[in-house]
Amino acid sequence: METFDIVVIGAGPGGYPAAIRAAQLGAKTAIIEKEQLGGTCLNWGCIPTKALIAAAETFDKITHAETFGITVKDATVDYSVMIGFKNKVVQQLRGGVKSLLAANGVKQFAGVAGFIERNILEVGGERIGANKIIIATGSTSAMPGFLPRHERIVESRAFLDIRTLPARMIVLGGGFIGCELACMAAMLGVKVTIAELLEDILLLLDADVRRDVRTHMEKRLGIRVLTGKALEKISAEADSVSGKFGDETLTADLLLCAVGRKPVTEGLRLENAGLKTTDHGFIQADDYCRTSVASIFAIGDVTGKIQLAHYATAQGIAAAENAFQSKLRKHETIVPNVIFTSPEIGTVGLSEEDAKKQGRAVKTGKFRFSGLGKGLATGETVGFVKWIADATTDQLLGAAAVGPHATELVAEAAAVIRAELTTRELGRTIHAHPTFSEAWMEAAHALHGESIHAPPRRKT
């Protein structure tokens, strides 16, 4: 039996960075993956969806280029070619992960890992010893039991492998994944209906952010958004799928289920390691990524914390350092959230609603992209950026961006909030002109009623 300093179970965006960091520190390291290197994010999530969204956005810009004096006749979509492009990107990145692991001396095992005891694992009949183990098995799409099992009813992973887009599609669930894929399909000409049980889509976001996104999705993309009721009596036939939303019957060619994700622990045999999961199946871990068993750490989606790839990466690096070094470090907690809807969304820190729920006295400053020279010059004027600040100290607590390049712009906000800057300090920071990032500076000034490129607030 070969023994390692650290063994990582799962080679997704949390697992493979953990293994590489452990190897960088000098640990004899191994990683175990049951499917594909890169995990859900690289193979069936973040990367493939963004490749298809980029293609859809390109088509959307081509078909709406008249403003710039550009007319393209008879633009068409070959979705199978888009899928081919997506697959090529995934394969290239997957190969890159394999090479990085090998270059760092990380031994790779393929198969399902199960505990024999807390420091011994079994993979395909082979036993592996480990001084420390990092569990990074992630999550998978949830398919509720009330849904019929049929080829016309798919979750996000299966959706990404279809070769022909449906003419009509129902998206069950108005969360991040559902709305991203709804926007992508709508930009390619699919008639999309979102059916959401809750009172609104993207309900974890502030109301003003949701309002701008939903308005654009409905008016610009033609997506029909239905909320506040359950989609019931779902059935699938050879040529269609249907369900009842209130008194209305919805019919489409495909139903995409996007109602959440569940942790992956099947096959781990956690009881042999002395570990238990929560009632929802998650493995509890503290701010140092430690579980209740001293030699076992857990990171990423399987811990039930924030289910984002970059958060898992940050946890993985911290877990590797904590597993191999005596000086412990907490994982990062300032986590930007990016949503690739149309328009894009980026948030970080406290939302305005959450800050108020905590009883904080807050002030907000907002600036719309329609007031930016760069926004007008590029024809990208939808949306705004917003700062949320402590009304007493002026410290920036949170930020939101909705509109062009919001998923990139939020990086500045994350750095600013982590550095505990005030709106005055951010407002005095020179931003290049003409750029979209100027909106952050203007929004900081707006919080104090001093924005140069917005009319003054009306005095009451």
PECORBEL-V838870 format. One record per backbone hydrogen bond with DSSP energy under -1.0 kcal/mol. CO is the residue of the C=O (numbers start at 1). NH is the residue of the N-H. If there is no record, write none. Layout:
[[CO	NH] [CO	NH]]
This chain:
[[2	129] [4	131] [5	132] [6	30] [7	134] [8	32] [9	136] [11	38] [12	16] [14	18] [15	19] [16	20] [17	21] [18	22] [19	23] [20	24] [21	25] [22	27] [23	26] [28	5] [28	6] [29	107] [30	8] [31	109] [32	10] [33	111] [36	39] [38	42] [39	43] [40	44] [41	47] [45	49] [46	50] [47	51] [48	52] [49	53] [50	54] [51	55] [52	56] [53	57] [54	58] [55	59] [56	60] [57	61] [58	62] [59	63] [65	68] [65	70] [66	69] [78	82] [79	83] [80	84] [81	85] [82	86] [83	87] [84	88] [85	89] [86	90] [87	91] [88	92] [89	93] [90	94] [91	95] [92	96] [93	97] [94	98] [95	99] [96	100] [97	101] [98	102] [99	103] [100	104] [101	106] [102	105] [107	31] [109	33] [114	122] [117	120] [119	130] [120	116] [120	117] [121	128] [122	114] [123	126] [126	123] [128	121] [129	4] [132	7] [133	297] [134	9] [135	299] [138	264] [140	262] [144	147] [150	153] [152	255] [154	257] [155	159] [156	160] [158	161] [159	162] [167	191] [168	253] [169	193] [170	256] [171	195] [172	258] [174	202] [175	179] [176	180] [177	181] [178	182] [179	183] [180	184] [181	185] [182	186] [183	187] [185	190] [186	189] [191	169] [192	224] [193	171] [194	226] [195	173] [196	229] [198	228] [202	205] [206	210] [207	211] [208	212] [209	213] [210	214] [211	215] [212	216] [213	217] [214	218] [215	219] [216	220] [216	221] [217	223] [224	194] [226	196] [232	244] [235	242] [240	237] [241	252] [242	235] [243	250] [244	232] [245	248] [248	245] [250	243] [252	241] [254	170] [255	154] [256	172] [260	142] [262	140] [265	268] [268	115] [269	272] [270	273] [270	275] [278	281] [282	278] [286	289] [287	331] [289	298] [290	286] [293	296] [295	133] [296	291] [297	135] [300	303] [301	304] [302	283] [306	308] [308	312] [309	313] [310	314] [311	315] [312	316] [313	317] [314	318] [315	319] [316	320] [317	321] [318	322] [319	323] [320	324] [321	325] [333	335] [337	347] [339	345] [344	403] [345	339] [346	401] [347	337] [348	399] [351	355] [352	356] [353	357] [354	358] [355	360] [356	359] [361	391] [363	389] [365	387] [367	385] [368	371] [369	372] [372	376] [373	377] [374	378] [375	380] [383	369] [384	402] [385	367] [386	400] [387	365] [388	397] [388	398] [389	363] [390	394] [394	423] [395	390] [397	350] [398	388] [399	348] [400	386] [401	346] [402	384] [403	406] [405	408] [405	409] [406	410] [408	411] [409	412] [410	414] [411	415] [412	416] [413	417] [414	418] [415	419] [416	421] [417	420] [421	396] [422	426] [423	427] [424	428] [426	429] [436	439] [437	440] [438	442] [439	443] [440	444] [441	445] [442	446] [443	447] [445	448] [445	450] [446	449]]
